Amino acid sequence: MKVPGNWRAPVHAHTADYRAVVIKGLWAHWQMQGGEATKVELPPGSYWTQKADEMHDDACLSDTECVILLINDTSYETYLPK
């Protein structure tokens, strides 16, 4: 996945688990339970896992694009909070 620098996703969740690896840029990922205080900054080579149906947020903190490798065993849908 490629996103532009200084990009932030809306709060969202997915219908399946995934794993991710930061390839390029400085990424941030945090769970909505616990709020932005749980934000972790992830430089290239960092990784995280995300469980299905947990609301979370992501952002590219770099001025340049971020490239993330997403790994999932099954296809999934992304959805926003109701």
DSSP file (Angstrom, degrees, kcal/mol; ACC not computed):
  #  RESIDUE AA STRUCTURE BP1 BP2  ACC     N-H-->O    O-->H-N    N-H-->O    O-->H-N    TCO  KAPPA ALPHA  PHI   PSI    X-CA   Y-CA   Z-CA
    1    1 A M              0   0    0      0, 0.0    67,-2.8     0, 0.0     2,-0.4   0.000 360.0 360.0 360.0 134.4    0.0    0.0    0.0
    2    2 A K  E     +A   67   0A   0     65,-0.2    65,-0.2    63,-0.0    63,-0.0  -0.968 360.0 174.1-117.5 134.7    1.3    3.5   -0.9
    3    3 A V  E     -A   66   0A   0     63,-2.1    63,-2.4    -2,-0.4     3,-0.1  -0.973  33.9-102.2-134.4 152.0    0.0    6.6    0.7
    4    4 A P    >   -     0   0    0      0, 0.0     3,-0.8     0, 0.0    56,-0.2  -0.265  49.0 -84.9 -69.7 159.0    1.1   10.2    0.3
    5    5 A G  T 3  S+     0   0    0     58,-0.4    58,-0.2     1,-0.2    60,-0.2  -0.250 112.7  21.6 -59.1 150.5    3.2   12.0    3.0
    6    6 A N  T 3  S+     0   0    0     56,-1.8     2,-0.3    54,-0.5    -1,-0.2   0.810  91.2 147.7  59.1  34.0    1.3   13.6    5.9
    7    7 A W    <   -     0   0    0     -3,-0.8    53,-2.8    53,-0.5     2,-0.4  -0.744  28.4-168.7 -98.6 145.0   -1.8   11.3    5.2
    8    8 A R  B     -D   59   0B   0     -2,-0.3    51,-0.2    51,-0.2    -3,-0.0  -0.994  13.5-138.9-136.6 131.3   -4.1   10.1    7.9
    9    9 A A        -     0   0    0     49,-2.3    49,-0.2    -2,-0.4     2,-0.1  -0.440  27.4-109.1 -77.0 155.5   -6.8    7.5    7.6
   10   10 A P        -     0   0    0      0, 0.0    48,-0.1     0, 0.0    46,-0.1  -0.494  53.5 -78.1 -73.7 159.5  -10.2    7.9    9.3
   11   11 A V  S    S+     0   0    0     -2,-0.1     2,-0.3    46,-0.1    46,-0.2  -0.365  75.0 150.0 -56.0 136.0  -10.8    5.6   12.2
   12   12 A H  B     -E   56   0B   0     44,-2.4    44,-2.7    68,-0.2     2,-0.3  -0.942  34.3-147.6-159.8 174.2  -11.7    2.2   10.8
   13   13 A A  E     -H   79   0C   0     66,-2.3    66,-2.7    -2,-0.3     2,-0.3  -0.913  14.8-133.2-144.9 171.0  -11.6   -1.6   11.2
   14   14 A H  E     -H   78   0C   0     37,-0.3    39,-3.2    -2,-0.3    64,-0.2  -0.907  18.4-126.6-129.0 156.9  -11.3   -4.7    9.0
   15   15 A T  S    S+     0   0    0     62,-1.9     2,-0.3    -2,-0.3    37,-0.1   0.442  92.9  35.6 -84.8   1.0  -13.3   -7.9    8.8
   16   16 A A  S    S-     0   0    0     61,-0.2    37,-0.2    35,-0.1    -2,-0.1  -0.976  89.9 -95.4-146.6 159.3  -10.1  -10.1    9.1
   17   17 A D        -     0   0    0     -2,-0.3    57,-0.3    35,-0.1    56,-0.3  -0.316  42.5-177.9 -66.2 155.3   -6.7  -10.0   10.8
   18   18 A Y  E     -B   50   0A   0     32,-2.1    32,-2.8    54,-0.1     2,-0.3  -0.980  20.2-144.4-148.4 164.2   -3.7   -8.6    9.0
   19   19 A R  E     -BC  49  71A   0     52,-2.8    52,-3.3    -2,-0.3     2,-0.3  -0.915  20.0-165.0-121.6 153.4    0.0   -8.1    9.5
   20   20 A A  E     -BC  48  70A   0     28,-2.5    28,-1.9    -2,-0.3     2,-0.4  -0.994  11.9-162.3-144.2 148.2    2.0   -5.2    8.2
   21   21 A V  E     -BC  47  69A   0     48,-2.1    48,-3.0    -2,-0.3     2,-0.6  -0.997  23.7-128.4-129.3 132.2    5.6   -4.2    7.6
   22   22 A V  E     + C   0  68A   0     24,-2.7    23,-3.1    -2,-0.4    46,-0.2  -0.707  29.9 171.4 -80.5 122.0    6.8   -0.6    7.0
   23   23 A I  E     +     0   0A   0     44,-2.9     2,-0.3    -2,-0.6    45,-0.2   0.815  66.2   6.8 -96.0 -41.6    8.9   -0.5    3.9
   24   24 A K  E    S+ C   0  67A   0     43,-1.8    43,-2.0    19,-0.1    -1,-0.4  -0.999 105.7  15.8-146.9 141.9    9.4    3.3    3.4
   25   25 A G  S    S-     0   0    0     -2,-0.3     2,-0.6    41,-0.2    41,-0.1  -0.203  88.1 -64.7  91.6 177.8    8.5    6.4    5.5
   26   26 A L        -     0   0    0     17,-0.1    35,-3.0    -2,-0.1    36,-0.9  -0.942  55.1-170.1-109.8 115.7    7.5    6.9    9.1
   27   27 A W  E     -GF  42  60B   0     15,-2.5    15,-3.9    -2,-0.6     2,-0.4  -0.662   9.9-156.8-103.9 155.1    4.2    5.2    9.9
   28   28 A A  E     +GF  41  59B   0     31,-2.4    31,-2.0    13,-0.2     2,-0.4  -0.995  11.1 179.2-131.9 142.7    2.0    5.5   13.0
   29   29 A H  E     +GF  40  58B   0     11,-1.8    11,-2.1    -2,-0.4     2,-0.3  -0.999   6.7 165.1-142.0 137.2   -0.6    3.0   14.2
   30   30 A W  E     - F   0  57B   0     27,-2.1    27,-2.6    -2,-0.4     2,-0.3  -0.996  32.6-117.7-154.7 153.9   -2.9    3.1   17.2
   31   31 A Q  E     - F   0  56B   0     -2,-0.3     7,-0.3    25,-0.2    25,-0.3  -0.632  18.0-137.0 -87.4 144.8   -5.9    1.4   18.7
   32   32 A M  S >  S+     0   0    0     23,-2.3     3,-1.5    -2,-0.3     2,-0.9   0.842  92.4  80.8 -71.7 -32.4   -9.0    3.5   19.4
   33   33 A Q  T 3  S+     0   0    0     22,-0.5    -2,-0.2     1,-0.3    -1,-0.0  -0.667 108.9  18.4 -72.6 111.0   -9.4    1.7   22.7
   34   34 A G  T >  S-     0   0    0     -2,-0.9     3,-0.6    -4,-0.1    -1,-0.3   0.161 112.0-131.4 106.5 -15.8   -6.9    3.8   24.7
   35   35 A G  G X   -     0   0    0     -3,-1.5     3,-2.3     1,-0.2    -4,-0.2  -0.053  53.7 -30.8  69.3-167.2   -6.9    6.6   22.2
   36   36 A E  G >  S+     0   0    0      1,-0.3     3,-1.9     2,-0.2    -1,-0.2   0.648 122.5  79.2 -64.7 -15.0   -4.0    8.4   20.6
   37   37 A A  G <  S+     0   0    0     -3,-0.6    -1,-0.3     1,-0.3    -2,-0.2   0.718  88.9  57.9 -63.2 -19.5   -2.0    7.8   23.7
   38   38 A T  G <  S+     0   0    0     -3,-2.3    -1,-0.3    -7,-0.3    -2,-0.2   0.391  78.9 132.4 -90.0   3.5   -1.5    4.2   22.3
   39   39 A K    <   -     0   0    0     -3,-1.9     2,-0.4    -9,-0.1    -9,-0.2  -0.311  39.2-163.5 -61.0 133.8    0.1    5.6   19.1
   40   40 A V  E     -G   29   0B   0    -11,-2.1   -11,-1.8     2,-0.0     2,-0.4  -0.983  12.7-139.2-119.3 128.9    3.3    3.8   18.1
   41   41 A E  E     -G   28   0B   0     -2,-0.4   -13,-0.2   -13,-0.2   -15,-0.0  -0.770  20.0-162.5 -88.9 132.2    5.6    5.4   15.5
   42   42 A L  E     -G   27   0B   0    -15,-3.9   -15,-2.5    -2,-0.4     3,-0.1  -0.924   4.3-165.7-124.7 105.0    7.0    2.8   13.1
   43   43 A P    >   -     0   0    0      0, 0.0     3,-2.2     0, 0.0   -21,-0.3  -0.291  51.1 -57.6 -78.1 172.4   10.1    3.4   11.0
   44   44 A P  T 3  S+     0   0    0      0, 0.0   -21,-0.2     0, 0.0     3,-0.1  -0.205 128.3  31.3 -51.8 138.8   11.1    1.2    8.0
   45   45 A G  T 3  S+     0   0    0    -23,-3.1   -22,-0.1     1,-0.4     2,-0.1   0.189  92.7 120.4  94.3 -14.5   11.5   -2.4    9.1
   46   46 A S    <   -     0   0    0     -3,-2.2   -24,-2.7   -24,-0.1    -1,-0.4  -0.400  41.8-170.2 -77.6 158.8    8.9   -2.1   11.9
   47   47 A Y  E     -B   21   0A   0    -26,-0.2     2,-0.3    -3,-0.1   -26,-0.2  -0.962  10.6-179.2-145.8 162.7    5.9   -4.3   11.9
   48   48 A W  E     -B   20   0A   0    -28,-1.9   -28,-2.5    -2,-0.3     2,-0.4  -0.968  18.8-132.6-153.5 165.5    2.5   -4.8   13.6
   49   49 A T  E     -B   19   0A   0     -2,-0.3     2,-0.4   -30,-0.2   -30,-0.2  -0.934  13.3-158.3-121.8 150.0   -0.5   -7.0   13.7
   50   50 A Q  E     -B   18   0A   0    -32,-2.8   -32,-2.1    -2,-0.4     2,-0.2  -0.989  12.1-139.0-131.1 124.2   -4.1   -5.9   13.7
   51   51 A K    >   -     0   0    0     -2,-0.4     3,-1.2   -34,-0.2   -37,-0.3  -0.503  34.7 -93.9 -78.8 148.6   -7.0   -8.1   14.9
   52   52 A A  T 3  S+     0   0    0      1,-0.2   -37,-0.2    -2,-0.2   -35,-0.1  -0.259 103.9  13.7 -58.8 145.6  -10.3   -8.1   13.0
   53   53 A D  T 3  S+     0   0    0    -39,-3.2     2,-0.6     1,-0.2    -1,-0.2   0.582  88.7 128.8  65.4  15.1  -13.1   -5.8   14.1
   54   54 A E    <   -     0   0    0     -3,-1.2   -40,-0.2   -40,-0.2    -1,-0.2  -0.901  60.2-126.8 -98.9 122.0  -10.8   -3.6   16.3
   55   55 A M        +     0   0    0     -2,-0.6   -23,-2.3   -42,-0.1   -22,-0.5  -0.456  45.5 152.4 -66.8 135.2  -11.2    0.1   15.6
   56   56 A H  E     -EF  12  31B   0    -44,-2.7   -44,-2.4   -25,-0.3     2,-0.3  -0.911  32.6-133.7-152.8 176.5   -7.8    1.7   14.9
   57   57 A D  E     - F   0  30B   0    -27,-2.6   -27,-2.1    -2,-0.3     2,-0.3  -0.961  12.9-166.3-139.7 156.4   -6.2    4.6   13.1
   58   58 A D  E     - F   0  29B   0     -2,-0.3   -49,-2.3   -29,-0.2     2,-0.3  -0.963   5.7-179.5-140.9 154.1   -3.1    4.9   10.9
   59   59 A A  E     -DF   8  28B   0    -31,-2.0   -31,-2.4    -2,-0.3     2,-0.7  -0.988  29.1-131.4-154.4 148.1   -1.1    7.8    9.5
   60   60 A C  E     - F   0  27B   0    -53,-2.8   -54,-0.5    -2,-0.3   -53,-0.5  -0.918  22.9-175.2 -95.8 113.2    2.0    8.5    7.4
   61   61 A L        +     0   0    0    -35,-3.0   -34,-0.2    -2,-0.7    -1,-0.1   0.598  51.6  98.1 -86.9 -12.5    4.0   10.9    9.4
   62   62 A S  S    S-     0   0    0    -36,-0.9   -56,-1.8     2,-0.2   -55,-0.2  -0.334  75.7-132.5 -73.7 155.6    6.7   11.5    6.7
   63   63 A D  S    S+     0   0    0    -58,-0.2   -58,-0.4   -57,-0.1     2,-0.2   0.752  96.9  56.1 -73.4 -25.3    6.7   14.4    4.3
   64   64 A T  S    S-     0   0    0      1,-0.2   -58,-0.3   -60,-0.1    -2,-0.2  -0.560 108.2 -69.4-101.2 169.7    7.3   11.8    1.6
   65   65 A E        -     0   0    0     -2,-0.2     2,-0.4   -60,-0.2    -1,-0.2  -0.078  41.1-136.1 -59.0 155.5    5.1    8.8    0.8
   66   66 A C  E     -A    3   0A   0    -63,-2.4   -63,-2.1   -41,-0.1     2,-0.5  -0.911  11.3-159.1-109.2 141.6    4.8    5.7    3.0
   67   67 A V  E     -AC   2  24A   0    -43,-2.0   -44,-2.9    -2,-0.4   -43,-1.8  -0.991  12.2-176.6-123.2 124.9    4.9    2.2    1.6
   68   68 A I  E     - C   0  22A   0    -67,-2.8     2,-0.7    -2,-0.5   -46,-0.2  -0.972  21.5-141.3-124.9 133.1    3.5   -0.6    3.7
   69   69 A L  E     - C   0  21A   0    -48,-3.0   -48,-2.1    -2,-0.4     2,-0.4  -0.864  21.5-160.4 -91.6 117.2    3.4   -4.3    3.0
   70   70 A L  E     - C   0  20A   0     -2,-0.7     2,-0.5   -50,-0.2   -50,-0.2  -0.857   5.7-168.3-100.4 132.7    0.1   -5.7    4.1
   71   71 A I  E     + C   0  19A   0    -52,-3.3   -52,-2.8    -2,-0.4     2,-0.3  -0.981  14.1 161.9-124.5 122.2   -0.2   -9.5    4.7
   72   72 A N        -     0   0    0     -2,-0.5   -54,-0.1   -54,-0.2     3,-0.1  -0.996  35.5-148.3-141.1 147.1   -3.5  -11.2    5.2
   73   73 A D  S    S+     0   0    0     -2,-0.3     2,-0.3   -56,-0.3    -1,-0.1   0.731  88.2  25.7 -84.1 -24.2   -4.6  -14.9    4.9
   74   74 A T  S    S-     0   0    0    -57,-0.3    -1,-0.1     0, 0.0   -58,-0.1  -0.944  91.9 -96.5-135.4 157.1   -8.1  -14.0    3.7
   75   75 A S        -     0   0    0     -2,-0.3     2,-0.3    -3,-0.1    -2,-0.1  -0.344  46.7-171.2 -67.8 156.5   -9.6  -11.1    1.9
   76   76 A Y        -     0   0    0    -60,-0.1     2,-0.3    -4,-0.0   -62,-0.0  -0.966  20.4-129.0-147.1 163.5  -11.3   -8.5    4.1
   77   77 A E        -     0   0    0     -2,-0.3   -62,-1.9     2,-0.0     2,-0.4  -0.851  19.4-135.7-110.5 150.6  -13.4   -5.4    4.0
   78   78 A T  E     +H   14   0C   0     -2,-0.3     2,-0.3   -64,-0.2   -64,-0.2  -0.878  27.1 179.9-103.4 137.3  -12.7   -2.1    5.6
   79   79 A Y  E     -H   13   0C   0    -66,-2.7   -66,-2.3    -2,-0.4     3,-0.1  -0.972  21.4-130.0-140.1 156.4  -15.4   -0.3    7.5
   80   80 A L        -     0   0    0     -2,-0.3   -68,-0.2   -68,-0.2   -25,-0.0  -0.570  43.0 -82.9 -97.2 161.5  -15.9    2.9    9.5
   81   81 A P              0   0    0      0, 0.0    -1,-0.1     0, 0.0   -70,-0.0  -0.275 360.0 360.0 -62.2 152.4  -17.6    3.2   13.0
   82   82 A K              0   0    0     -3,-0.1    -2,-0.0     0, 0.0     0, 0.0   0.452 360.0 360.0 -84.7 360.0  -21.3    3.3   13.0
